[in-house]
């Protein structure tokens, strides 16, 4: 807090000293500007300020430029509707700071304490957060485009209603985050933890969740077109009814996952673990499951036309009433594979051959050798 005995003249002199350092791009150190008002100011545009307090200071509609704040205290500061362009905060305390409605462009936050910081309806463009504490930070209805949150603590972060595009968030623990209405497009959530979350209110189109923990997560009915789930652990996850054309699930653990009625045409499950997975009624046309492990999986009534199942383990799988056309079973393991025709009779097939044409068992006699 500013010394109560400080006279207005002394406060003005201190402020002028700071601005003089900024104008000449000299380092300013050790000031106390707690509770001061910088609203509408455009004077903090360059230079560097270190070990200075701006506790509960106001920067409403201020224009901050390429100035660097190092080890400064901005706890409780207000940047409402401010413009921060190329501004840097390094090892600063921004606990409870408010950036509501701010335009933050190419700013940098490095090793900052930001629990409870508010970015409601802010525009965050091409901005980096590196090793910051963003626990309980709030981004409701924010526009986040081209940002990076690297090695940040985002436990209980609020992203409800936010529109996040072209953003990289690494190793994010989102199990307690508020995500209702979150829209992700082109977002990289590498190694994120979304286990046991109901994510049906989130949009993940064209996003990358490579290596994520999705155990028992719920994605039912979601648009996942073109998304990446490579090397994920998604045991027991529910993808029923999703639209996931061209999505990638290769090398993922999808043991016991549900894809009932899902649109998965041209999706990639290469080398995935699919034991006990349920694809009943799913559209698997042109799907790639090469070398996948799918013992005991259910494909009841699924469309498997042109599917690539070469070297896939399908022992004990249920493909009754499944639709096959030029399906590739080359060198697949199919011991105990159940295939039933429309009449309910068992189809005598040789799925080890490269092409299976079982469209209409009444008219096509599969694998009947020509005389």
C-alpha positions in Angstrom: 0.0 0.0 0.0 1.1 3.6 -0.7 2.4 5.3 2.4 -0.5 7.3 3.8 1.9 10.1 4.7 3.0 10.5 1.1 2.0 14.0 -0.2 0.4 14.5 -3.6 3.5 16.3 -4.7 5.7 13.3 -3.7 3.3 10.9 -5.5 3.4 13.0 -8.6 7.2 13.2 -8.5 7.4 9.4 -8.2 5.1 9.0 -11.2 7.1 11.4 -13.3 10.3 9.6 -12.4 8.8 6.3 -13.6 7.6 7.8 -16.8 11.0 9.4 -17.5 12.6 6.0 -17.1 10.1 4.5 -19.5 10.5 7.3 -22.1 14.3 6.7 -22.2 13.9 2.9 -22.0 15.8 2.7 -18.7 15.1 0.2 -16.0 12.9 1.5 -13.1 13.1 -0.3 -9.8 11.5 -0.3 -6.4 8.5 2.1 -6.7 5.2 1.8 -4.9 2.1 2.8 -7.0 -0.5 0.9 -5.2 -4.0 2.2 -5.7 -2.9 4.6 -8.4 -5.0 5.4 -11.4 -3.6 4.9 -14.9 -6.9 4.7 -16.7 -6.8 5.8 -20.3 -3.0 6.3 -20.1 -0.8 5.4 -23.1 2.5 6.4 -21.4 3.6 2.9 -20.3 4.7 1.8 -23.8 8.3 0.7 -23.5 11.2 0.1 -21.1 11.3 -2.1 -18.1 10.0 -1.9 -14.5 11.1 -4.2 -11.8 10.2 -4.9 -8.1 7.5 -2.2 -8.2 4.0 -2.4 -6.6 0.9 -1.7 -8.6 -1.4 -3.4 -6.1 -5.1 -2.6 -6.8 -4.0 0.0 -9.4 -6.5 0.8 -12.2 -5.5 0.6 -15.9 -9.1 0.9 -17.3 -8.9 1.5 -21.1 -5.1 2.1 -20.7 -2.9 1.3 -23.7 0.2 -0.7 -22.6 2.8 -1.2 -25.2 6.1 -3.2 -25.3 6.9 -2.6 -21.6 8.4 -5.3 -19.4 7.2 -5.7 -15.8 9.6 -7.9 -13.8 8.8 -9.2 -10.3 6.1 -6.5 -9.9 3.0 -6.8 -7.8 -0.3 -6.3 -9.7 -2.5 -8.2 -7.2 -6.0 -6.9 -7.5 -5.1 -4.6 -10.4 -7.8 -3.7 -12.9 -7.1 -3.8 -16.7 -10.8 -3.5 -17.7 -11.1 -2.9 -21.5 -7.3 -2.1 -21.6 -5.1 -2.7 -24.6 -2.0 -4.8 -23.9 0.1 -5.1 -27.1 3.5 -6.9 -26.8 3.4 -6.3 -23.0 5.5 -8.7 -20.8 4.9 -9.8 -17.3 7.8 -11.8 -15.8 7.5 -13.4 -12.3 4.8 -10.9 -11.5 2.0 -11.4 -8.9 -1.4 -11.0 -10.7 -3.5 -12.6 -8.1 -7.1 -11.6 -8.6 -6.2 -9.1 -11.4 -9.0 -8.3 -13.8 -8.6 -8.2 -17.6 -12.3 -8.2 -18.4 -13.0 -7.0 -22.0 -9.2 -6.3 -22.5 -7.5 -6.7 -25.9 -4.4 -8.7 -25.2 -2.2 -9.1 -28.3 1.2 -10.8 -28.4 1.6 -10.4 -24.7 3.8 -12.7 -22.6 3.2 -14.0 -19.0 6.2 -15.9 -17.7 6.2 -17.6 -14.2 3.4 -15.4 -13.0 1.1 -16.0 -10.1 -2.4 -15.5 -11.5 -4.9 -17.4 -9.3 -8.4 -16.0 -9.7 -7.4 -13.6 -12.5 -10.3 -12.7 -14.7 -10.4 -12.6 -18.5 -14.2 -12.5 -19.0 -15.0 -11.5 -22.6 -11.4 -10.6 -23.2 -9.7 -11.0 -26.6 -6.4 -13.0 -26.1 -4.5 -13.1 -29.4 -1.1 -14.8 -30.0 -0.3 -14.5 -26.3 1.9 -16.9 -24.3 1.5 -18.1 -20.7 4.6 -20.0 -19.6 4.7 -21.8 -16.2 2.0 -19.6 -14.8 -0.3 -20.4 -11.9 -3.8 -20.0 -13.5 -5.7 -21.9 -10.8 -9.2 -20.6 -10.6 -8.5 -18.1 -13.5 -11.7 -17.2 -15.3 -12.1 -16.9 -19.1 -15.9 -17.0 -19.6 -16.9 -15.9 -23.1 -13.4 -15.0 -23.9 -12.0 -15.1 -27.5 -8.6 -17.0 -27.3 -6.8 -17.2 -30.6 -3.3 -18.4 -31.2 -2.4 -18.6 -27.5 -0.1 -21.0 -25.7 -0.5 -22.2 -22.2 2.7 -24.2 -21.5 3.3 -26.0 -18.2 0.7 -23.9 -16.5 -1.4 -24.9 -13.4 -4.9 -24.5 -14.7 -6.8 -26.5 -12.0 -10.4 -25.3 -11.8 -9.9 -22.8 -14.7 -13.2 -21.5 -16.0 -13.4 -21.7 -19.9 -17.2 -21.7 -20.0 -18.5 -20.2 -23.2 -15.0 -19.4 -24.5 -14.1 -19.7 -28.1 -10.6 -21.1 -28.3 -8.8 -21.5 -31.7 -5.3 -22.3 -32.8 -4.2 -22.7 -29.1 -1.7 -25.0 -27.5 -2.4 -26.1 -23.9 0.2 -28.7 -22.7 -0.3 -31.2 -19.9 -3.5 -29.6 -18.8 -5.4 -31.1 -15.8 -9.0 -30.2 -16.8 -10.8 -32.6 -14.5 -12.2 -29.8 -12.3 -12.3 -27.1 -15.0 -15.6 -25.4 -16.0 -16.0 -26.2 -19.7 -19.7 -25.7 -20.4 -20.1 -24.2 -23.9 -16.4 -24.2 -24.6 -15.7 -24.2 -28.4 -12.3 -25.6 -29.5 -11.2 -25.4 -33.1 -7.7 -26.4 -34.1 -6.7 -26.6 -30.4 -3.8 -28.8 -29.2 -4.5 -30.4 -25.8 -1.5 -32.7 -25.7 -1.5 -35.0 -22.7 -4.5 -33.3 -21.2 -6.4 -35.1 -18.3 -10.1 -35.1 -19.1 -10.9 -38.4 -17.4 -14.4 -39.0 -16.0 -15.6 -35.8 -17.6 -19.0 -35.3 -19.4 -17.8 -33.3 -22.5 -21.0 -33.2 -24.4 -21.3 -29.4 -24.1 -17.8 -28.9 -25.6 -16.9 -28.6 -29.3 -13.6 -30.4 -30.2 -13.7 -30.2 -34.1 -10.3 -30.4 -35.7 -8.6 -30.5 -32.3 -5.7 -32.6 -31.2 -5.9 -34.5 -27.9 -2.8 -36.6 -28.5 -1.8 -38.6 -25.5 -4.8 -37.4 -23.4 -6.3 -39.3 -20.5 -9.9 -39.8 -21.5 -10.8 -42.7 -19.3 -14.6 -42.9 -18.9 -15.0 -39.5 -20.6 -18.3 -38.9 -22.4 -18.4 -37.5 -26.0 -21.8 -38.7 -27.0 -23.3 -37.0 -30.1 -20.4 -34.6 -30.5 -18.8 -33.3 -33.6 -15.3 -34.7 -33.6 -14.7 -34.5 -37.4 -11.0 -34.5 -38.2 -9.9 -34.5 -34.6 -6.8 -36.4 -33.3 -7.0 -38.9 -30.4 -3.7 -40.7 -31.2 -2.0 -42.5 -28.3 -4.8 -41.6 -25.9 -6.0 -43.7 -23.0 -9.7 -43.8 -23.4 -10.8 -47.0 -21.7 -14.5 -47.1 -21.1 -15.0 -43.7 -22.9 -18.4 -43.2 -24.6 -18.2 -41.9 -28.3 -21.8 -43.1 -29.1 -23.4 -41.1 -31.9 -20.4 -38.9 -32.6 -19.6 -37.5 -36.0 -16.0 -38.3 -36.3 -15.2 -38.7 -40.0 -11.5 -38.9 -40.7 -10.7 -38.7 -37.0 -7.5 -40.4 -35.8 -7.5 -42.9 -32.9 -4.3 -44.8 -33.9 -2.3 -46.4 -31.1 -4.9 -45.5 -28.5 -6.2 -47.7 -25.7 -9.9 -47.8 -26.4 -10.6 -51.0 -24.4 -14.3 -51.2 -23.6 -15.1 -47.9 -25.4 -18.5 -47.3 -27.0 -19.0 -46.1 -30.6 -22.6 -47.2 -30.9 -24.1 -45.5 -34.0 -21.1 -43.3 -34.5 -20.2 -41.9 -37.9 -16.6 -43.0 -38.3 -16.1 -43.3 -42.1 -12.4 -43.0 -43.0 -11.4 -42.8 -39.3 -8.0 -44.3 -38.4 -7.7 -47.0 -35.6 -4.4 -48.4 -36.7 -2.7 -50.4 -33.9 -5.4 -49.3 -31.5 -6.4 -51.5 -28.5 -10.2 -52.2 -29.0 -10.9 -55.2 -26.8 -14.5 -55.3 -25.9 -15.2 -52.0 -27.8 -18.8 -51.6 -29.1 -19.3 -50.4 -32.7 -22.8 -51.6 -33.0 -24.6 -49.8 -35.9 -21.6 -47.6 -36.6 -20.6 -46.3 -40.0 -17.1 -47.8 -40.5 -16.9 -47.4 -44.2 -13.2 -47.1 -45.3 -12.1 -47.2 -41.7 -8.5 -48.2 -41.1 -8.0 -50.8 -38.3 -4.8 -52.3 -39.6 -3.0 -54.3 -36.8 -5.6 -53.3 -34.2 -6.3 -55.5 -31.3 -10.1 -56.0 -31.1 -10.9 -59.3 -29.5 -14.5 -59.5 -28.3 -15.4 -56.3 -30.0 -19.0 -55.8 -31.3 -19.6 -54.8 -34.9 -23.3 -55.8 -34.9 -25.1 -54.1 -37.8 -22.1 -51.9 -38.6 -21.3 -50.7 -42.1 -17.8 -52.1 -42.7 -17.6 -51.6 -46.5 -14.0 -51.1 -47.7 -12.7 -51.3 -44.2 -9.0 -52.1 -43.8 -8.8 -54.9 -41.2 -5.5 -56.4 -42.3 -3.5 -58.1 -39.5 -6.3 -57.1 -37.1 -7.1 -59.4 -34.2 -10.8 -60.1 -34.2 -11.0 -63.3 -32.2 -14.4 -63.7 -30.6 -15.7 -60.5 -32.2 -19.4 -60.2 -33.1 -19.9 -59.0 -36.7 -23.5 -60.4 -37.0 -25.6 -58.5 -39.5 -22.6 -56.3 -40.3 -22.4 -55.0 -43.9 -19.2 -56.0 -45.7 -18.1 -55.0 -49.2 -14.5 -55.4 -50.3 -13.4 -55.5 -46.7 -9.8 -56.3 -46.3 -9.2 -59.2 -43.8 -5.7 -60.0 -45.1 -3.9 -62.0 -42.4 -6.4 -61.0 -39.8 -7.0 -63.3 -36.7 -10.7 -64.2 -36.8 -11.0 -67.3 -34.6 -14.5 -67.4 -33.3 -15.6 -64.3 -35.3 -19.4 -64.4 -35.5 -20.9 -63.4 -38.8 -24.6 -63.9 -39.4 -26.6 -63.2 -42.6 -29.9 -61.4 -42.8 -31.7 -64.8 -42.3 -29.7 -65.4 -39.1 -27.6 -68.2 -40.6 -23.9 -68.4 -40.0 -21.9 -67.3 -43.1 -19.2 -69.6 -44.1 -16.4 -67.2 -45.1 -12.7 -67.1 -45.5 -11.8 -63.7 -44.1 -8.1 -64.4 -44.4 -8.6 -63.5 -48.1 -8.2 -59.9 -49.0 -11.8 -59.3 -50.2 -15.1 -60.1 -48.5 -18.3 -59.4 -50.5 -21.1 -60.3 -48.1 -23.6 -57.6 -49.2 -26.6 -59.9 -49.6 -26.1 -63.5 -48.5 -29.2 -64.7 -50.3 -27.7 -63.6 -53.7 -23.9 -63.7 -53.1 -22.2 -66.9 -52.0 -19.1 -65.6 -50.3 -15.8 -67.2 -51.2 -17.4 -69.8 -53.4 -14.6 -71.0 -55.6 -15.2 -70.9 -59.3 -15.3 -74.3 -61.0 
